[in-house]
Amino acid sequence: MSPQTLEQRVESLEERVTRFEELPARVDDLTLQVSQLREEMRGEFSAVRGEMRAGFAEVHSQMLKLHKETQSQMRMLYEDALSRIALTKEGGAPPAPPGRPA
């Protein structure tokens, strides 16, 4: 490789210095973009958390309702079983289960 002339070396150095001089502005722009991205993400994550909280509350409410319905049905079946046992001990025929013809 042939040695560069002094003029070529100076031009090369000037180009490099120009690029280095542009760096602080580019870093400032990048800093601003990162800051904006953080703000956007904070807002979006907050919205997602709110949606999840509302969804969980709805699921919890539905599960509680189903639990109460199940308890009620279990109580009815328990009481039915107790009455059948009592009738069997008394010597009577057990009544037909609810919903079925005798």
VOKOLMI-208957 format. One record per residue (C-alpha): x, y, z. Coordinates in steps of 0.02 Angstrom, whole numbers, padded with zeros to 5 digits, always signed. Each point is the difference from the previous one (the first is absolute). Layout:
% VOKOLMI-208957
XYZ ...
//
This chain:
% VOKOLMI-208957
+00000+00000+00000 +00072+00168-00049 +00024+00131+00135 -00133+00137+00007 +00044+00177-00037 -00011+00129+00136 -00152+00075-00084 -00091-00169-00001 +00041-00029+00181 -00065+00172+00051 -00162-00027-00099 -00023-00169+00083 +00026+00077+00172 -00123+00140-00039 -00133-00126-00048 +00027-00098+00160 -00006+00157+00108 -00162+00053-00088 -00079-00168+00041 +00058+00013+00181 -00073+00175+00013 -00170-00070-00054 +00000-00132+00137 -00064+00106+00146 -00154+00054-00099 -00032-00179-00052 +00018-00060+00180 -00121+00136+00058 -00126-00056-00132 +00019-00180+00055 -00022+00049+00183 -00161+00090-00043 -00065-00150-00097 +00038-00119+00144 -00087+00117+00121 -00154+00009-00112 +00000-00190-00018 +00007-00020+00190 -00149+00116+00022 -00101-00093-00133 +00042-00169+00076 -00044+00060+00175 -00171+00056-00061 -00031-00161-00097 +00054-00112+00143 -00113+00097+00117 -00147-00025-00120 +00037-00187-00013 +00007-00015+00190 -00168+00087+00013 -00078-00115-00130 +00070-00153+00087 -00064+00060+00169 -00175+00024-00072 +00008-00171-00085 +00055-00087+00159 -00138+00086+00098 -00129-00063-00127 +00068-00177+00006 +00000+00005+00190 -00180+00059+00001 -00056-00138-00118 +00093-00132+00100 -00081+00060+00161 -00172-00008-00081 +00031-00177-00064 +00067-00052+00170 -00158+00061+00086 -00109-00090-00128 +00098-00161+00026 -00016+00015+00188 -00187+00023-00016 -00017-00153-00111 +00109-00102+00117 -00106+00054+00148 -00159-00056-00091 +00077-00168-00045 +00061-00023+00178 -00171+00037+00073 -00080-00116-00128 +00121-00139+00048 -00037+00027+00185 -00188-00010-00029 +00021-00160-00103 +00104-00078+00138 -00130+00049+00129 -00141-00075-00105 +00100-00160-00026 +00027-00016+00188 -00187+00027+00028 -00038-00140-00123 -00077+00109-00136 +00048-00003-00182 +00120+00139-00046 -00077+00137-00107 +00053+00018-00182 +00146+00118-00029 -00049+00177-00051 -00029+00016-00186 -00036-00185-00025 -00174-00077-00007 -00045-00118+00141 
//
